[in-house]
Amino acid sequence: MSQATATMHTLPNPLTRLHGIATAAGITIEDLPAELEHALGAAAMVAFGEYIALSSRLLDEQRAGVLAMAIATARVMVPSEHDAHPGDIVSRHGFVIITTDPNPFPADPVGQIATALLRGCGRETGSAAFAYYVPVLPDHARTGSWMTGLADRLGTTCSCATSPSPAARHQPGRTSNS
């Protein structure tokens, strides 16, 4: 066996590589509380471009794709149209929700970045893009952790499952060039 072949067999799997990329980018990865997962219909939630909360219910193969999408999302999130460049995701409140619905033909930059990222980590895939949306939230919330703050804004808690409140209604994800 050649040295190159031996090295390739010792590389970490794509999910481990993606965790390393997130860490290097200063992104914290946490588990998404089941209550928020159900209330939001989420595979992942990206907050402020610095935090990713992943559903624990994802299988490793799907988890890698969702994490690639979440990392790409974190890198293109901006708080206002004024700050946006073509392809950015504008999220005034700092949250983007990624669903479990795959997007096999991503036309938007975030989906293309996610696909390239996952391929670069060793996963051959047609697409690592997933549908996403920017939740519409009221302008007030109590302080606390970012997940508790979001739960408060949605009218739910992280201690019991509830149905989505009217504040949990959302708009489809949009980019500044749409």
Backbone as a chain_set.jsonl record, in Angstrom:
{"seq": "MSQATATMHTLPNPLTRLHGIATAAGITIEDLPAELEHALGAAAMVAFGEYIALSSRLLDEQRAGVLAMAIATARVMVPSEHDAHPGDIVSRHGFVIITTDPNPFPADPVGQIATALLRGCGRETGSAAFAYYVPVLPDHARTGSWMTGLADRLGTTCSCATSPSPAARHQPGRTSNS", "coords": {"N": [[0.854, -1.176, 0.0], [0.585, 2.172, -0.857], [2.0, 5.265, 0.471], [0.251, 7.446, 0.123], [-2.24, 6.175, -0.196], [-2.479, 4.92, 2.292], [-2.653, 7.181, 3.935], [-5.091, 8.29, 3.085], [-6.91, 6.472, 4.106], [-6.908, 7.039, 6.776], [-8.119, 9.432, 7.181], [-10.486, 11.559, 8.806], [-14.075, 11.003, 9.044], [-16.664, 12.57, 6.981], [-18.527, 13.965, 8.68], [-17.08, 14.404, 11.036], [-15.042, 16.005, 9.998], [-16.555, 18.241, 9.225], [-17.405, 19.164, 11.721], [-14.923, 19.995, 12.675], [-14.387, 22.086, 10.869], [-16.433, 23.872, 11.536], [-15.705, 24.463, 14.187], [-13.195, 25.673, 13.762], [-14.078, 27.939, 12.469], [-15.216, 29.303, 14.497], [-17.749, 28.593, 15.301], [-20.237, 27.361, 17.397], [-21.517, 24.19, 18.138], [-24.482, 22.663, 19.087], [-26.965, 20.52, 20.638], [-30.254, 20.493, 19.377], [-32.998, 21.355, 21.254], [-35.702, 19.103, 21.755], [-38.251, 20.222, 21.984], [-38.075, 22.661, 20.639], [-37.35, 21.694, 18.144], [-39.676, 20.36, 17.319], [-41.578, 22.468, 17.448], [-40.573, 24.203, 15.541], [-40.244, 22.688, 13.269], [-37.73, 21.708, 12.547], [-34.526, 20.66, 11.291], [-32.201, 21.756, 11.87], [-31.028, 24.691, 13.565], [-29.79, 27.859, 12.998], [-28.086, 30.37, 14.644], [-27.401, 33.733, 14.828], [-25.156, 33.457, 13.214], [-23.206, 32.209, 14.639], [-23.869, 30.045, 16.199], [-24.956, 26.699, 16.006], [-27.614, 24.539, 16.192], [-28.328, 21.232, 16.162], [-30.657, 18.706, 15.211], [-31.094, 15.855, 17.176], [-32.186, 13.658, 16.145], [-31.41, 13.105, 13.589], [-29.937, 10.94, 11.178], [-26.502, 9.894, 10.802], [-25.581, 10.249, 8.116], [-27.484, 12.047, 7.019], [-27.186, 14.025, 8.902], [-24.622, 15.046, 8.392], [-25.038, 16.356, 5.924], [-26.985, 18.268, 6.663], [-25.508, 19.672, 8.577], [-23.472, 20.734, 6.949], [-25.035, 22.455, 5.407], [-25.92, 24.147, 7.441], [-23.498, 25.312, 8.337], [-22.749, 26.684, 6.007], [-24.923, 28.431, 5.879], [-24.543, 29.902, 8.239], [-22.318, 31.372, 7.509], [-23.269, 33.138, 5.589], [-25.242, 34.7, 6.689], [-26.857, 37.753, 7.45], [-27.817, 40.728, 9.294], [-29.452, 42.707, 8.147], [-30.98, 44.171, 5.207], [-29.423, 46.246, 4.358], [-26.837, 45.446, 5.006], [-26.466, 43.344, 3.315], [-25.203, 41.292, 0.668], [-25.345, 40.051, -2.719], [-26.838, 36.883, -2.572], [-26.681, 36.561, 0.171], [-28.299, 35.674, 3.272], [-30.88, 37.274, 4.744], [-31.592, 37.95, 8.012], [-33.256, 39.406, 10.294], [-33.677, 39.005, 13.042], [-31.73, 37.198, 13.617], [-31.936, 34.406, 13.315], [-32.068, 31.349, 11.503], [-33.868, 28.713, 10.175], [-33.354, 25.4, 9.334], [-34.806, 22.932, 7.431], [-35.817, 19.423, 7.15], [-36.217, 18.918, 4.539], [-34.852, 18.055, 1.548], [-33.045, 19.853, -1.0], [-32.632, 19.16, -4.097], [-31.586, 20.469, -6.335], [-29.903, 22.982, -5.954], [-30.123, 26.407, -6.461], [-29.521, 28.685, -5.205], [-26.845, 30.529, -3.646], [-26.132, 29.654, -0.983], [-26.935, 26.959, -0.843], [-25.332, 25.878, -2.837], [-22.809, 26.378, -1.757], [-22.962, 24.768, 0.541], [-23.109, 22.223, -0.639], [-20.622, 22.095, -1.984], [-18.955, 22.249, 0.24], [-19.559, 19.871, 1.655], [-18.813, 17.975, -0.257], [-16.093, 18.589, -0.37], [-15.329, 17.594, 2.035], [-15.26, 14.955, 1.633], [-17.605, 13.547, 0.988], [-19.411, 12.194, -1.526], [-21.905, 13.676, -3.256], [-24.973, 14.74, -4.718], [-26.256, 16.991, -3.868], [-26.142, 19.067, -0.999], [-27.949, 20.706, -0.038], [-30.673, 22.082, 1.774], [-34.097, 22.902, 2.408], [-34.902, 26.061, 3.846], [-35.917, 28.525, 6.261], [-36.612, 31.86, 7.368], [-37.517, 32.709, 10.496], [-40.343, 34.643, 11.535], [-40.378, 36.886, 14.048], [-41.521, 38.381, 17.136], [-40.612, 41.693, 18.285], [-39.706, 41.687, 20.892], [-38.243, 40.061, 23.682], [-37.373, 38.027, 26.486], [-34.232, 38.068, 28.213], [-31.45, 35.743, 28.15], [-30.147, 32.457, 27.43], [-29.43, 31.868, 23.955], [-31.095, 29.894, 22.817], [-33.113, 29.651, 24.714], [-34.057, 32.247, 24.588], [-35.096, 32.267, 21.967], [-37.098, 30.325, 22.243], [-38.724, 31.651, 24.041], [-39.504, 33.803, 22.467], [-41.037, 32.429, 20.633], [-43.14, 31.667, 22.141], [-43.088, 29.302, 23.537], [-41.539, 26.812, 25.648], [-38.41, 25.465, 26.797], [-38.873, 23.284, 28.326], [-41.182, 21.844, 27.981], [-43.157, 20.335, 25.407], [-44.94, 22.171, 23.006], [-47.549, 23.379, 20.843], [-46.885, 25.266, 17.843], [-46.88, 28.771, 18.255], [-48.7, 31.724, 17.082], [-46.58, 33.446, 16.557], [-44.659, 31.756, 15.63], [-45.119, 31.348, 13.014], [-43.818, 31.492, 9.752], [-41.694, 32.932, 7.205], [-40.726, 32.048, 3.901], [-37.273, 31.224, 3.36], [-35.214, 33.81, 2.156], [-33.141, 35.493, -0.114], [-30.973, 38.291, -0.557], [-30.971, 38.915, -3.207], [-33.355, 38.158, -4.297]], "CA": [[0.0, 0.0, 0.0], [1.383, 3.402, -0.949], [1.82, 6.231, 1.564], [-0.956, 8.24, -0.163], [-3.405, 5.332, 0.082], [-2.557, 4.754, 3.744], [-3.113, 8.451, 4.492], [-6.512, 8.464, 2.779], [-7.705, 5.61, 4.968], [-6.897, 7.537, 8.138], [-8.813, 10.713, 7.265], [-11.756, 11.477, 9.529], [-15.271, 10.965, 8.202], [-17.154, 13.924, 6.658], [-19.165, 14.622, 9.82], [-15.997, 14.862, 11.906], [-14.394, 17.122, 9.308], [-17.449, 19.404, 9.307], [-17.309, 19.675, 13.096], [-13.659, 20.715, 12.737], [-14.541, 23.336, 10.114], [-17.26, 24.765, 12.356], [-14.895, 24.9, 15.318], [-12.195, 26.607, 13.244], [-14.776, 29.174, 12.1], [-15.763, 29.921, 15.698], [-19.163, 28.241, 15.409], [-20.538, 26.389, 18.439], [-22.56, 23.238, 17.748], [-25.22, 22.125, 20.229], [-28.156, 19.746, 20.286], [-31.495, 21.257, 19.327], [-34.004, 20.775, 22.155], [-36.822, 18.48, 21.048], [-39.391, 21.131, 21.976], [-37.888, 23.612, 19.539], [-37.355, 20.914, 16.911], [-41.072, 20.144, 16.94], [-42.251, 23.752, 17.243], [-40.036, 24.865, 14.354], [-40.124, 21.779, 12.131], [-36.339, 21.948, 12.203], [-33.409, 19.731, 11.356], [-31.156, 22.566, 12.513], [-31.287, 26.121, 13.727], [-28.561, 28.647, 13.002], [-28.352, 31.596, 15.388], [-26.428, 34.814, 14.815], [-23.967, 33.061, 12.484], [-22.216, 31.707, 15.583], [-24.362, 28.848, 16.876], [-25.758, 25.752, 15.245], [-28.256, 23.506, 17.004], [-28.737, 20.143, 15.274], [-31.582, 17.705, 15.725], [-30.453, 14.597, 17.543], [-32.9, 12.584, 15.454], [-30.854, 12.912, 12.258], [-28.946, 9.89, 10.985], [-25.202, 10.507, 10.517], [-25.481, 10.693, 6.718], [-28.289, 13.26, 6.888], [-26.608, 15.002, 9.823], [-23.504, 15.693, 7.702], [-25.597, 17.28, 4.943], [-27.623, 19.38, 7.378], [-24.448, 20.471, 9.179], [-22.852, 21.508, 5.867], [-25.973, 23.538, 5.098], [-25.924, 25.08, 8.569], [-22.245, 26.066, 8.303], [-22.858, 27.625, 4.886], [-25.897, 29.438, 6.29], [-23.9, 30.767, 9.237], [-21.355, 32.246, 6.852], [-23.918, 34.126, 4.704], [-26.31, 35.408, 7.405], [-26.661, 39.165, 7.785], [-28.98, 41.207, 10.037], [-30.314, 43.667, 7.448], [-30.8, 44.335, 3.765], [-28.329, 47.202, 4.191], [-25.581, 44.71, 5.134], [-26.496, 42.174, 2.445], [-24.627, 41.182, -0.673], [-26.09, 39.009, -3.436], [-26.705, 35.538, -2.037], [-26.759, 36.538, 1.632], [-29.604, 35.425, 3.885], [-31.19, 38.364, 5.663], [-32.337, 37.497, 9.18], [-33.253, 40.549, 11.207], [-33.605, 38.548, 14.429], [-30.547, 36.366, 13.79], [-32.213, 32.974, 13.284], [-32.476, 30.676, 10.269], [-34.273, 27.337, 10.45], [-33.129, 24.476, 8.221], [-35.747, 21.817, 7.538], [-35.307, 18.132, 6.662], [-36.583, 18.798, 3.128], [-33.685, 18.285, 0.703], [-33.167, 20.65, -2.221], [-31.692, 18.444, -4.969], [-31.032, 21.339, -7.371], [-29.776, 24.312, -5.347], [-29.761, 27.531, -7.322], [-29.038, 29.771, -4.353], [-25.45, 30.334, -3.238], [-25.946, 28.894, 0.253], [-27.048, 25.544, -1.176], [-24.149, 25.514, -3.611], [-21.691, 26.364, -0.809], [-23.132, 23.574, 1.376], [-22.758, 21.061, -1.455], [-19.169, 22.109, -2.17], [-18.359, 21.975, 1.542], [-19.694, 18.442, 1.951], [-17.949, 17.257, -1.204], [-14.716, 18.82, 0.059], [-15.09, 16.77, 3.233], [-15.182, 13.56, 1.228], [-18.888, 12.906, 0.719], [-19.916, 12.377, -2.885], [-23.329, 13.979, -3.156], [-25.513, 15.636, -5.729], [-26.628, 18.236, -3.208], [-26.22, 19.096, 0.465], [-28.847, 21.824, 0.249], [-31.963, 21.794, 2.387], [-34.974, 24.064, 2.496], [-34.716, 26.835, 5.065], [-36.754, 29.709, 6.363], [-36.271, 32.856, 8.375], [-38.737, 32.871, 11.293], [-40.811, 35.993, 11.85], [-40.455, 36.931, 15.502], [-41.836, 39.694, 17.696], [-39.422, 42.477, 18.594], [-39.355, 41.666, 22.312], [-38.009, 38.75, 24.293], [-36.56, 38.077, 27.696], [-32.836, 37.706, 27.999], [-31.066, 34.396, 28.552], [-29.41, 31.8, 26.365], [-30.048, 32.119, 22.65], [-32.194, 28.956, 22.579], [-34.198, 30.048, 25.611], [-34.6, 33.482, 24.008], [-35.94, 31.918, 20.823], [-38.288, 29.651, 22.763], [-39.559, 32.702, 24.612], [-40.074, 34.557, 21.343], [-42.036, 31.596, 19.978], [-44.238, 31.394, 23.052], [-42.966, 27.949, 24.042], [-40.43, 26.719, 26.595], [-37.529, 24.321, 26.564], [-39.15, 22.234, 29.297], [-42.321, 21.032, 27.557], [-43.521, 20.513, 23.998], [-46.186, 22.883, 22.75], [-47.757, 23.641, 19.42], [-46.358, 26.575, 17.485], [-47.719, 29.944, 18.465], [-48.745, 32.543, 15.873], [-45.263, 34.034, 16.302], [-43.807, 30.769, 14.978], [-45.351, 31.36, 11.571], [-42.562, 31.914, 9.157], [-41.646, 33.278, 5.8], [-39.685, 31.244, 3.265], [-35.96, 31.853, 3.305], [-35.04, 34.632, 0.979], [-31.846, 36.118, -0.201], [-31.092, 39.711, -0.916], [-31.12, 39.079, -4.653], [-34.62, 37.574, -4.778]], "C": [[0.898, 1.236, 0.0], [1.091, 4.314, 0.24], [0.545, 7.041, 1.365], [-2.205, 7.441, 0.162], [-3.575, 5.145, 1.586], [-3.081, 6.023, 4.406], [-4.607, 8.641, 4.259], [-7.389, 7.623, 3.693], [-7.775, 6.113, 6.406], [-7.599, 8.885, 8.277], [-10.114, 10.547, 8.039], [-12.941, 11.477, 8.56], [-15.789, 12.398, 7.961], [-17.787, 14.656, 7.836], [-18.108, 15.18, 10.784], [-15.272, 16.053, 11.284], [-15.246, 18.385, 9.404], [-17.446, 20.005, 10.708], [-16.021, 20.485, 13.259], [-13.718, 22.048, 12.016], [-15.35, 24.344, 10.931], [-16.452, 25.321, 13.52], [-13.861, 25.931, 14.868], [-12.813, 27.95, 12.87], [-15.389, 29.876, 13.307], [-17.24, 29.661, 15.898], [-19.323, 27.146, 16.463], [-21.679, 25.496, 17.963], [-23.154, 22.635, 19.012], [-26.339, 21.235, 19.719], [-29.361, 20.674, 20.317], [-32.496, 20.614, 20.283], [-35.211, 20.261, 21.365], [-38.022, 19.411, 20.951], [-39.287, 22.141, 20.838], [-37.907, 22.894, 18.195], [-38.785, 20.721, 16.417], [-41.787, 21.457, 16.633], [-41.823, 24.413, 15.938], [-40.04, 23.991, 13.113], [-38.692, 21.749, 11.623], [-35.462, 20.706, 12.237], [-32.245, 20.438, 12.035], [-31.642, 23.997, 12.626], [-29.923, 26.799, 13.769], [-28.903, 29.972, 13.678], [-27.148, 32.524, 15.303], [-25.143, 34.478, 14.061], [-22.892, 32.45, 13.353], [-22.607, 30.404, 16.261], [-25.162, 28.002, 15.906], [-26.319, 24.743, 16.237], [-28.809, 22.462, 16.036], [-29.709, 19.207, 15.975], [-30.816, 16.429, 16.034], [-31.094, 13.416, 16.815], [-32.358, 12.299, 14.054], [-29.893, 11.722, 12.248], [-27.642, 10.555, 10.578], [-25.09, 11.028, 9.089], [-26.267, 11.983, 6.498], [-27.716, 14.375, 7.76], [-25.454, 15.752, 9.16], [-24.018, 16.705, 6.681], [-26.225, 18.498, 5.594], [-26.559, 20.271, 8.022], [-23.727, 21.299, 8.118], [-23.737, 22.691, 5.493], [-25.973, 24.581, 6.206], [-24.648, 25.923, 8.607], [-22.284, 27.097, 7.184], [-23.812, 28.764, 5.236], [-25.273, 30.423, 7.271], [-22.958, 31.77, 8.584], [-22.01, 33.328, 6.002], [-25.065, 34.884, 5.379], [-25.917, 36.854, 7.67], [-27.929, 39.682, 8.45], [-29.895, 42.165, 9.288], [-30.01, 43.687, 5.957], [-29.615, 45.257, 3.487], [-26.966, 46.505, 4.202], [-25.425, 43.61, 4.085], [-25.769, 42.387, 1.12], [-25.439, 40.122, -1.399], [-25.781, 37.622, -2.866], [-26.761, 35.447, -0.528], [-28.183, 36.225, 2.077], [-29.824, 36.518, 4.923], [-32.081, 37.833, 6.777], [-32.244, 38.575, 10.249], [-33.1, 40.137, 12.664], [-32.46, 37.57, 14.674], [-30.763, 34.869, 13.768], [-32.578, 32.516, 11.883], [-32.75, 29.228, 10.653], [-34.058, 26.511, 9.19], [-34.034, 23.275, 8.444], [-35.08, 20.519, 7.073], [-35.624, 17.923, 5.19], [-35.377, 19.083, 2.239], [-34.03, 19.14, -0.516], [-32.169, 20.061, -3.212], [-31.032, 19.308, -6.044], [-30.871, 22.762, -6.841], [-29.33, 25.366, -6.356], [-29.178, 28.664, -6.495], [-27.614, 29.481, -3.883], [-25.266, 29.496, -1.979], [-26.032, 27.393, 0.0], [-25.841, 25.05, -1.962], [-22.912, 25.446, -2.708], [-21.767, 25.102, 0.055], [-22.711, 22.319, 0.617], [-21.254, 20.974, -1.659], [-18.444, 21.759, -0.865], [-18.411, 20.48, 1.865], [-18.839, 17.602, 1.005], [-16.485, 17.397, -0.806], [-14.34, 18.022, 1.294], [-15.138, 15.283, 2.913], [-16.488, 12.856, 0.957], [-19.304, 13.214, -0.712], [-21.422, 12.549, -2.8], [-23.747, 14.872, -4.303], [-25.842, 16.994, -5.139], [-26.616, 18.039, -1.698], [-27.129, 20.241, 0.888], [-30.157, 21.308, 0.839], [-32.787, 23.065, 2.37], [-34.713, 24.757, 3.827], [-35.725, 27.96, 5.086], [-36.235, 30.607, 7.469], [-37.534, 33.08, 9.196], [-39.055, 34.346, 11.531], [-41.077, 36.02, 13.345], [-40.892, 38.308, 15.967], [-40.542, 40.399, 18.1], [-39.032, 42.472, 20.063], [-39.139, 40.234, 22.781], [-37.199, 38.954, 25.559], [-35.132, 37.694, 27.351], [-32.578, 36.306, 28.507], [-30.255, 33.777, 27.442], [-30.14, 32.023, 25.046], [-31.187, 31.148, 22.376], [-33.383, 29.283, 23.468], [-34.863, 31.315, 25.088], [-35.501, 33.191, 22.821], [-37.212, 31.241, 21.299], [-39.256, 30.671, 23.329], [-40.25, 33.494, 23.502], [-41.16, 33.766, 20.627], [-43.225, 31.289, 20.878], [-44.238, 29.966, 23.537], [-41.84, 27.951, 25.069], [-39.562, 25.546, 26.209], [-37.78, 23.204, 27.562], [-40.359, 21.396, 28.927], [-42.66, 21.345, 26.106], [-44.856, 21.231, 23.9], [-46.365, 23.038, 21.252], [-47.246, 25.033, 19.098], [-47.371, 27.684, 17.74], [-47.818, 30.724, 17.159], [-47.396, 33.17, 15.555], [-44.348, 33.059, 15.578], [-44.076, 30.677, 13.48], [-44.128, 31.967, 10.916], [-42.743, 32.319, 7.712], [-40.582, 32.399, 5.169], [-38.366, 31.994, 3.304], [-35.838, 32.666, 2.038], [-33.65, 35.219, 1.023], [-32.023, 37.528, -0.682], [-31.263, 39.918, -2.402], [-32.393, 38.442, -5.186], [-35.702, 38.601, -4.874]], "O": [[1.853, 1.322, 0.771], [0.079, 4.162, 0.924], [-0.174, 7.301, 2.33], [-3.145, 7.985, 0.743], [-4.694, 5.205, 2.097], [-3.874, 5.945, 5.344], [-5.314, 9.109, 5.151], [-8.504, 8.029, 4.021], [-8.62, 5.655, 7.176], [-7.67, 9.428, 9.379], [-10.771, 9.511, 7.939], [-12.82, 11.898, 7.409], [-15.391, 13.326, 8.664], [-17.596, 15.865, 7.974], [-18.241, 16.298, 11.282], [-14.929, 17.006, 11.984], [-14.721, 19.474, 9.637], [-17.48, 21.226, 10.86], [-16.022, 21.534, 13.902], [-13.161, 23.036, 12.494], [-14.997, 25.521, 11.007], [-16.509, 26.518, 13.804], [-13.677, 26.953, 15.529], [-12.148, 28.983, 12.944], [-16.014, 30.927, 13.161], [-17.917, 30.422, 16.589], [-18.628, 26.131, 16.425], [-22.684, 25.983, 17.446], [-22.435, 22.161, 19.891], [-26.626, 21.199, 18.523], [-29.467, 21.538, 21.187], [-32.811, 19.433, 20.132], [-35.675, 20.909, 20.427], [-38.737, 19.396, 19.949], [-40.272, 22.44, 20.162], [-38.423, 23.428, 17.214], [-39.068, 20.899, 15.232], [-42.525, 21.542, 15.652], [-42.618, 25.104, 15.3], [-39.856, 24.498, 12.006], [-38.458, 21.762, 10.415], [-35.625, 19.826, 13.083], [-31.412, 19.809, 12.689], [-32.527, 24.447, 11.898], [-29.02, 26.365, 14.484], [-29.889, 30.619, 13.327], [-26.029, 32.153, 15.658], [-24.132, 35.154, 14.253], [-21.784, 32.194, 12.881], [-21.755, 29.729, 16.84], [-25.938, 28.511, 15.097], [-25.576, 24.164, 17.029], [-29.654, 22.769, 15.196], [-29.596, 18.951, 17.174], [-29.988, 15.982, 15.24], [-30.584, 12.298, 16.875], [-32.8, 11.353, 13.401], [-29.131, 11.522, 13.194], [-27.661, 11.672, 10.059], [-24.567, 12.12, 8.866], [-25.769, 12.911, 5.861], [-27.763, 15.545, 7.381], [-25.319, 16.962, 9.342], [-23.478, 17.808, 6.587], [-26.028, 19.625, 5.14], [-26.693, 21.495, 8.015], [-23.402, 22.46, 8.368], [-23.245, 23.8, 5.287], [-26.023, 25.779, 5.927], [-24.71, 27.122, 8.88], [-21.9, 28.249, 7.383], [-23.54, 29.924, 4.927], [-25.454, 31.635, 7.146], [-22.821, 32.896, 9.061], [-21.376, 34.343, 5.715], [-25.783, 35.631, 4.715], [-24.787, 37.141, 8.066], [-29.01, 39.144, 8.209], [-31.011, 42.42, 9.741], [-28.937, 43.28, 5.511], [-28.893, 45.075, 2.507], [-26.047, 46.919, 3.495], [-24.357, 43.006, 3.982], [-25.731, 43.48, 0.555], [-26.16, 39.36, -0.754], [-24.621, 37.244, -2.702], [-26.88, 34.346, 0.01], [-29.145, 36.48, 1.353], [-29.043, 36.663, 5.864], [-33.178, 37.332, 6.528], [-31.276, 38.641, 11.006], [-32.459, 40.844, 13.442], [-32.237, 37.153, 15.81], [-29.869, 34.118, 14.159], [-33.305, 33.201, 11.163], [-31.966, 28.6, 11.365], [-34.523, 26.877, 8.111], [-34.028, 22.673, 9.518], [-33.922, 20.522, 6.655], [-35.331, 16.86, 4.642], [-34.919, 20.224, 2.173], [-35.166, 19.141, -0.992], [-30.99, 20.414, -3.184], [-30.014, 18.909, -6.608], [-31.621, 23.655, -7.236], [-28.297, 25.228, -7.011], [-28.436, 29.502, -7.007], [-27.226, 28.321, -3.741], [-24.331, 28.698, -1.91], [-25.263, 26.63, 0.586], [-25.387, 23.923, -1.765], [-22.068, 24.565, -2.872], [-20.752, 24.441, 0.276], [-22.034, 21.452, 1.17], [-20.671, 19.899, -1.522], [-17.435, 21.054, -0.879], [-17.416, 19.899, 2.299], [-18.215, 16.628, 1.426], [-15.721, 16.435, -0.893], [-13.159, 17.803, 1.563], [-15.066, 14.447, 3.814], [-16.48, 11.649, 0.713], [-19.523, 14.374, -1.063], [-22.129, 11.661, -2.324], [-22.954, 15.671, -4.8], [-25.727, 18.02, -5.809], [-27.022, 16.996, -1.185], [-27.083, 20.691, 2.033], [-30.668, 20.255, 0.457], [-32.245, 24.169, 2.325], [-34.349, 24.114, 4.812], [-36.315, 28.307, 4.062], [-35.522, 30.174, 8.374], [-38.526, 33.585, 8.67], [-38.162, 35.176, 11.704], [-41.908, 35.263, 13.848], [-40.662, 39.299, 15.274], [-39.499, 39.76, 18.239], [-38.108, 43.189, 20.449], [-39.8, 39.31, 22.306], [-36.445, 39.918, 25.691], [-34.87, 37.073, 26.321], [-33.406, 35.742, 29.223], [-29.725, 34.492, 26.591], [-31.331, 32.333, 25.033], [-32.173, 31.541, 21.751], [-34.53, 29.203, 23.029], [-36.087, 31.445, 25.136], [-36.559, 33.804, 22.682], [-38.297, 31.552, 20.808], [-40.466, 30.571, 23.124], [-41.436, 33.81, 23.596], [-42.095, 34.347, 20.076], [-44.212, 30.712, 20.423], [-45.289, 29.451, 23.918], [-41.249, 28.999, 25.329], [-39.949, 24.724, 25.378], [-36.988, 22.266, 27.644], [-40.553, 20.326, 29.504], [-42.475, 22.468, 25.637], [-45.792, 20.921, 24.638], [-45.422, 22.844, 20.485], [-47.18, 25.891, 19.979], [-48.563, 27.537, 17.469], [-47.091, 30.421, 16.213], [-47.096, 33.406, 14.384], [-43.361, 33.476, 14.973], [-43.343, 30.002, 12.757], [-43.485, 32.856, 11.476], [-43.78, 32.088, 7.091], [-39.618, 32.034, 5.841], [-38.331, 33.224, 3.284], [-36.303, 32.256, 0.974], [-33.071, 35.41, 2.092], [-33.092, 37.913, -1.155], [-31.665, 41.002, -2.825], [-32.512, 38.208, -6.388], [-36.826, 38.281, -5.261]]}, "num_chains": 1, "name": "protein.A"}
